[in-house]
Amino acid sequence: MDRVTAWLATQGITTAGPLEARLIAGGKSNLTFAVTDGTHRWVLRRPPLGGHTPSAHDVGREFRVTRALEGAGVAVAPTIASCTDESVLGAPFTVVEFVDGLSIARRDHLDALDDAEVDRVVTGLVEALARLHDVDHVAAGLEGFGRPDAYAARQLRRWSGQWEHVRQHHDPSVDALATQVAARLGETVPGQDRTSVVHGDYRIDNTLLAADAAERPTGAVAAIVDWELSTIGDPVADVALMAVYRDPSLDLVLGFDAAWTSPRLADEAALAAAYEATGGALPHWEFHLALAAFKLAVIAAGIDHRYRAGGTVGDGFDTAGTAVAPLLERALRQLP
């Protein structure tokens, strides 16, 4: 970490001692490390070690959106600096302040909360997403962060393209199913009623909850994290993906019993209703659910691709490939 220490000094950050880094478990894409000098704490993000897919893992893009949203009323980790010099760490990386928050990723983490608190947390998660979608992205400096129109069509092209890079590990029947889903989605792409910043990967474990339980009823989300899939687009897609993540297949994608698939949480219909009460209507809902299932299937295939390429760190990557077919079948059922 000596090179990181030297680079931080060029950014005006003097460390109090040697840096120590610890991998934060749970990430299935960009690698996230808690870094400390014994006095201060930061979070460092870098791309995975191998098995990259085009346009994914852009930590600089994550940094740009979080910096823009800092002053827009969205709960994000305060940004420190972004490094594009790969000689420092072997890849681009970003550094943000460490947010002292509660991470709820696994089912047993959720079990530490009583039912009333679980309900308040879900309400807080939905409200935080609605606040994100309410940000004027142009005023926040994100006018060029992504095209504002035709988001669904662009997403379909992107994830269909990603499938082409990860399909080789799946048998022909799964490949044919993915082709069928993409074709059906392409036949029914709807118009876009609203435009906003979209997170692209929103659920409970991509947030940090307020560490103090007393603060959760009024400010459940201390920080929204993992912004690598964020762009400008249709907010309905964010809500639909949050809902599809309730599918049991998420356990296979993540490699453990996820908090977000727990039956203690609001189901898809209840999440949609809660968002509509706070953030507005959800037009073309069934299409966006199908697109979300297709997207999650490709994400699962991408995790499996990196696992087979030796580009993952830690455990829990070996089940992701088994989630691909069920998610594609779900997407097909969702379409008219």
Backbone torsions as a table, in degrees:
resi	resn	phi	psi	omega
1	MET	NA	6.7	-178.6
2	ASP	-62.4	-39.0	-179.8
3	ARG	-67.4	-35.7	176.9
4	VAL	-65.8	-40.7	177.5
5	THR	-58.7	-46.0	-179.9
6	ALA	-64.6	-40.2	179.4
7	TRP	-66.1	-41.8	177.0
8	LEU	-57.5	-37.1	178.4
9	ALA	-61.5	-35.9	177.7
10	THR	-69.1	-17.0	178.1
11	GLN	-96.5	8.6	178.4
12	GLY	84.6	15.8	-178.3
13	ILE	-111.4	113.4	178.1
14	THR	-96.3	125.0	-178.5
15	THR	-87.3	150.2	-176.9
16	ALA	-85.3	-10.2	-179.0
17	GLY	-176.5	-175.5	179.1
18	PRO	-59.7	142.9	179.8
19	LEU	-81.6	139.9	172.0
20	GLU	-122.8	138.4	-177.7
21	ALA	-122.2	141.7	178.8
22	ARG	-133.0	126.9	178.1
23	LEU	-64.7	128.3	175.9
24	ILE	-86.4	116.3	-174.9
25	ALA	-66.6	152.8	172.4
26	GLY	116.8	-28.4	-178.3
27	GLY	-72.7	135.2	178.7
28	LYS	-111.0	13.3	-179.0
29	SER	-142.7	-105.3	175.8
30	ASN	-58.8	144.3	-179.5
31	LEU	-88.2	134.9	-175.1
32	THR	-120.9	127.3	-177.7
33	PHE	-124.4	137.6	167.6
34	ALA	-86.2	126.5	-175.4
35	VAL	-120.7	136.5	178.9
36	THR	-141.7	150.2	172.1
37	ASP	-106.6	14.7	-178.3
38	GLY	93.3	-16.3	179.6
39	THR	-123.2	-45.8	-179.3
40	HIS	-108.7	158.7	178.0
41	ARG	-130.1	139.1	176.5
42	TRP	-135.4	171.5	172.6
43	VAL	-122.3	130.1	179.8
44	LEU	-112.9	133.9	178.4
45	ARG	-121.5	136.5	175.8
46	ARG	-143.8	160.5	178.1
47	PRO	-65.3	164.3	176.8
48	PRO	-64.1	167.2	-174.1
49	LEU	-74.0	-24.2	-178.7
50	GLY	-169.4	176.6	178.8
51	GLY	71.7	30.0	-179.4
52	HIS	-65.2	149.2	169.4
53	THR	-115.1	148.6	-174.5
54	PRO	-57.8	140.6	175.7
55	SER	73.5	-5.3	178.3
56	ALA	-93.0	167.2	171.0
57	HIS	67.6	26.5	-177.7
58	ASP	-84.2	92.9	-176.7
59	VAL	-70.0	-28.3	176.6
60	GLY	-64.2	-35.2	177.8
61	ARG	-67.2	-41.7	175.3
62	GLU	-56.1	-44.6	-177.2
63	PHE	-63.1	-42.5	-178.0
64	ARG	-61.8	-45.3	-176.3
65	VAL	-70.1	-39.6	-179.6
66	THR	-67.8	-38.4	176.9
67	ARG	-62.2	-41.0	-179.8
68	ALA	-66.5	-34.2	-175.7
69	LEU	-84.6	-11.1	-178.7
70	GLU	-53.2	-43.9	-176.4
71	GLY	-96.3	13.6	-175.0
72	ALA	-110.4	16.2	176.8
73	GLY	81.6	13.2	178.4
74	VAL	-102.1	136.8	-178.8
75	ALA	-75.5	106.3	177.3
76	VAL	-137.0	161.7	175.2
77	ALA	-73.7	128.6	178.4
78	PRO	-56.8	133.6	-175.2
79	THR	-83.2	149.0	177.3
80	ILE	-111.1	-64.1	-177.5
81	ALA	-165.6	160.6	179.4
82	SER	-126.2	133.0	-176.6
83	CYS	-114.0	124.8	176.6
84	THR	-104.7	-3.8	-179.7
85	ASP	-81.6	103.8	-174.5
86	GLU	-71.9	-9.8	177.7
87	SER	-72.3	-16.3	-178.2
88	VAL	-74.3	-46.8	-173.2
89	LEU	-132.9	0.8	-178.1
90	GLY	89.7	-0.6	-179.9
91	ALA	-167.3	161.3	172.7
92	PRO	-63.0	153.1	176.5
93	PHE	-154.0	163.4	178.2
94	THR	-130.6	156.5	178.2
95	VAL	-130.1	130.1	175.7
96	VAL	-129.6	166.0	177.5
97	GLU	-67.5	148.2	175.7
98	PHE	-76.5	125.8	178.0
99	VAL	-99.5	122.4	179.8
100	ASP	-80.3	94.9	-176.9
101	GLY	-139.2	171.2	-179.1
102	LEU	-93.2	120.9	178.1
103	SER	-97.6	120.1	179.3
104	ILE	-112.8	94.8	-178.8
105	ALA	-109.5	-43.3	-174.6
106	ARG	-100.8	159.5	-177.8
107	ARG	-58.1	-39.6	-178.5
108	ASP	-70.6	-24.7	173.5
109	HIS	-64.6	-41.6	-179.3
110	LEU	-67.3	-31.0	-178.1
111	ASP	-64.0	-16.9	177.5
112	ALA	-74.2	-12.0	179.9
113	LEU	-101.5	142.2	176.2
114	ASP	-79.9	171.8	-172.9
115	ASP	-62.7	-39.2	-179.9
116	ALA	-64.3	-40.0	179.9
117	GLU	-70.2	-36.6	176.2
118	VAL	-59.6	-43.9	179.1
119	ASP	-62.3	-40.9	179.8
120	ARG	-66.7	-37.5	179.1
121	VAL	-64.1	-44.6	178.8
122	VAL	-60.8	-43.2	177.0
123	THR	-59.1	-44.2	179.2
124	GLY	-63.6	-39.0	178.3
125	LEU	-63.0	-45.1	180.0
126	VAL	-65.1	-42.7	-179.8
127	GLU	-65.3	-38.3	178.2
128	ALA	-64.1	-38.9	177.7
129	LEU	-66.9	-40.7	178.3
130	ALA	-63.0	-38.2	177.5
131	ARG	-64.6	-39.7	176.0
132	LEU	-59.1	-46.5	-177.5
133	HIS	-68.5	-16.8	-179.6
134	ASP	-86.8	-8.5	-178.9
135	VAL	-69.6	135.0	172.7
136	ASP	-77.2	103.0	-173.2
137	HIS	-66.3	-28.9	177.8
138	VAL	-68.7	-47.6	178.4
139	ALA	-62.6	-29.3	-179.5
140	ALA	-80.7	-3.4	179.4
141	GLY	89.8	19.3	-177.1
142	LEU	-113.0	27.5	-176.9
143	GLU	-60.5	-36.5	-178.7
144	GLY	-97.6	14.3	-176.0
145	PHE	-73.7	-20.3	179.1
146	GLY	-178.5	157.3	176.2
147	ARG	-65.0	137.5	-177.2
148	PRO	-81.1	-14.4	-172.8
149	ASP	-113.0	166.8	172.7
150	ALA	52.3	40.5	-176.1
151	TYR	-62.0	-44.9	-176.9
152	ALA	-61.5	-43.1	179.2
153	ALA	-64.9	-39.8	179.1
154	ARG	-66.6	-40.5	177.7
155	GLN	-63.6	-40.8	179.2
156	LEU	-62.2	-43.2	177.8
157	ARG	-63.4	-43.2	-177.6
158	ARG	-62.2	-50.1	-174.9
159	TRP	-75.6	-27.0	171.8
160	SER	-66.0	-40.2	177.1
161	GLY	-65.7	-40.1	177.4
162	GLN	-62.6	-37.8	178.6
163	TRP	-58.7	-38.6	-179.2
164	GLU	-59.2	-27.2	-177.6
165	HIS	-87.7	-14.3	-175.0
166	VAL	-122.6	3.3	-171.4
167	ARG	-73.0	-19.6	-168.5
168	GLN	-64.1	-20.5	-178.6
169	HIS	-87.2	-0.6	-175.0
170	HIS	-111.4	147.4	-176.5
171	ASP	-70.2	163.4	-174.5
172	PRO	-57.7	-31.6	-178.9
173	SER	-67.2	-38.0	177.6
174	VAL	-69.6	-41.1	177.6
175	ASP	-61.3	-41.2	178.5
176	ALA	-65.3	-38.2	178.5
177	LEU	-64.5	-42.9	178.1
178	ALA	-62.3	-40.6	178.3
179	THR	-63.4	-40.5	179.0
180	GLN	-65.3	-44.2	179.6
181	VAL	-62.1	-45.9	-179.5
182	ALA	-61.0	-39.9	179.5
183	ALA	-66.3	-43.8	179.6
184	ARG	-64.8	-40.6	176.2
185	LEU	-61.4	-42.1	-179.7
186	GLY	-62.4	-27.5	-179.9
187	GLU	-79.0	-15.5	-172.3
188	THR	-126.4	20.7	-177.8
189	VAL	-61.3	123.4	-178.6
190	PRO	-87.9	174.8	172.3
191	GLY	-76.5	178.9	-177.3
192	GLN	-120.9	120.9	-176.2
193	ASP	-88.2	-30.7	-178.2
194	ARG	-134.7	160.9	176.2
195	THR	-133.0	135.9	-179.9
196	SER	-157.8	174.3	164.5
197	VAL	-68.0	132.2	174.1
198	VAL	-116.6	139.5	-179.6
199	HIS	-74.7	-43.3	176.1
200	GLY	87.5	-2.0	-176.9
201	ASP	-161.5	45.7	-167.1
202	TYR	-92.8	123.2	171.2
203	ARG	-164.8	179.0	-170.0
204	ILE	-59.3	-38.4	-175.5
205	ASP	-83.3	1.4	168.3
206	ASN	-103.4	25.2	171.4
207	THR	-135.5	162.6	167.8
208	LEU	-114.9	126.2	179.8
209	LEU	-85.7	156.5	177.4
210	ALA	-53.4	129.9	-176.3
211	ALA	-65.3	-32.9	-179.9
212	ASP	-88.9	117.7	-177.8
213	ALA	-56.0	-30.8	-178.5
214	ALA	-66.5	-22.3	-179.1
215	GLU	-86.6	-15.2	-171.8
216	ARG	-67.4	-34.3	179.3
217	PRO	-61.7	-29.2	-177.4
218	THR	-107.6	-15.7	179.9
219	GLY	-154.5	64.0	-171.8
220	ALA	-57.1	-38.9	-173.1
221	VAL	-97.4	114.6	176.4
222	ALA	-81.0	-32.9	178.2
223	ALA	-161.9	137.6	168.8
224	ILE	-91.0	131.5	-175.6
225	VAL	-124.0	178.7	177.6
226	ASP	59.0	71.7	-174.6
227	TRP	-98.2	14.9	-170.8
228	GLU	-65.5	-20.4	-179.8
229	LEU	-102.5	9.2	-176.3
230	SER	-73.4	152.9	178.2
231	THR	-166.2	-168.6	171.5
232	ILE	-100.4	132.5	-177.2
233	GLY	-175.6	-147.9	-174.7
234	ASP	-96.5	117.8	-178.1
235	PRO	-62.3	-23.8	178.7
236	VAL	-59.7	-33.5	-179.5
237	ALA	-64.1	-37.0	177.9
238	ASP	-63.3	-44.0	-178.6
239	VAL	-67.7	-39.8	-179.9
240	ALA	-64.7	-41.3	178.9
241	LEU	-66.8	-40.7	175.3
242	MET	-56.0	-39.8	179.6
243	ALA	-70.3	-44.0	-179.0
244	VAL	-65.6	-29.9	176.1
245	TYR	-61.8	-14.0	175.0
246	ARG	-73.2	-12.7	-179.8
247	ASP	-63.6	139.4	179.2
248	PRO	-56.8	-21.5	179.0
249	SER	-60.8	-21.9	178.8
250	LEU	-59.7	-32.6	178.1
251	ASP	-59.6	-38.7	178.6
252	LEU	-71.0	-38.0	179.8
253	VAL	-63.2	-43.4	-176.8
254	LEU	-85.3	-22.6	179.1
255	GLY	85.2	17.5	176.3
256	PHE	-160.3	170.3	177.4
257	ASP	-74.3	106.3	-172.5
258	ALA	-77.9	145.1	174.0
259	ALA	-59.4	-39.5	-172.2
260	TRP	-71.4	-14.2	176.1
261	THR	-95.3	3.6	-177.8
262	SER	-63.3	137.7	176.5
263	PRO	-66.9	-8.9	178.7
264	ARG	-75.4	-16.6	-177.2
265	LEU	-91.5	162.5	177.7
266	ALA	-59.5	141.9	178.6
267	ASP	-79.5	-179.7	-175.0
268	GLU	-57.8	-44.5	-178.0
269	ALA	-64.8	-39.7	-179.8
270	ALA	-68.7	-37.7	176.7
271	LEU	-62.8	-43.5	179.4
272	ALA	-62.8	-43.4	179.8
273	ALA	-64.3	-40.0	179.0
274	ALA	-64.0	-40.4	178.9
275	TYR	-67.1	-42.8	-179.9
276	GLU	-60.0	-33.9	179.6
277	ALA	-70.1	-22.7	-176.3
278	THR	-110.9	-43.5	-170.5
279	GLY	-109.6	-4.8	176.8
280	GLY	110.3	-179.2	-174.0
281	ALA	-67.1	159.1	-179.9
282	LEU	-123.8	74.3	-179.0
283	PRO	-68.0	153.7	177.7
284	HIS	57.9	40.0	-172.6
285	TRP	-60.7	-46.5	-176.7
286	GLU	-63.6	-40.2	177.3
287	PHE	-60.6	-46.0	-176.7
288	HIS	-67.9	-31.1	173.3
289	LEU	-63.8	-42.6	179.3
290	ALA	-65.4	-43.3	178.7
291	LEU	-63.0	-39.1	178.8
292	ALA	-63.8	-41.6	178.8
293	ALA	-64.7	-40.0	176.6
294	PHE	-62.7	-44.6	179.0
295	LYS	-60.1	-45.4	-179.5
296	LEU	-65.7	-34.7	176.7
297	ALA	-62.1	-42.0	-179.8
298	VAL	-70.8	-37.4	175.1
299	ILE	-59.8	-44.6	178.1
300	ALA	-60.1	-42.1	178.5
301	ALA	-65.4	-34.7	178.1
302	GLY	-67.7	-39.5	176.3
303	ILE	-62.7	-44.1	178.2
304	ASP	-61.7	-39.3	178.2
305	HIS	-60.9	-46.8	179.9
306	ARG	-67.1	-37.1	178.1
307	TYR	-60.9	-45.5	-179.2
308	ARG	-69.5	-26.5	179.7
309	ALA	-86.5	-1.1	179.9
310	GLY	76.3	23.9	-176.5
311	GLY	-102.7	19.4	179.2
312	THR	-113.9	155.0	178.7
313	VAL	-125.4	125.7	179.8
314	GLY	102.8	-170.5	-176.6
315	ASP	-104.4	172.7	171.6
316	GLY	89.6	16.0	-178.7
317	PHE	-99.0	-11.2	-169.9
318	ASP	-80.5	-8.0	-178.8
319	THR	-102.0	-9.9	-174.0
320	ALA	-58.6	-39.4	-177.4
321	GLY	-61.0	-28.6	-178.3
322	THR	-75.3	-11.0	179.1
323	ALA	-85.7	-14.3	-171.0
324	VAL	-63.1	-53.8	-176.9
325	ALA	-62.4	-46.6	178.6
326	PRO	-59.0	-36.8	-180.0
327	LEU	-71.6	-37.5	175.9
328	LEU	-65.2	-40.2	177.5
329	GLU	-63.6	-39.2	177.4
330	ARG	-63.2	-44.1	179.3
331	ALA	-57.5	-42.5	-178.8
332	LEU	-65.3	-40.6	179.2
333	ARG	-65.5	-29.4	-176.4
334	GLN	-72.8	-23.0	-176.1
335	LEU	-85.1	148.5	179.1
336	PRO	-67.8	NA	NA
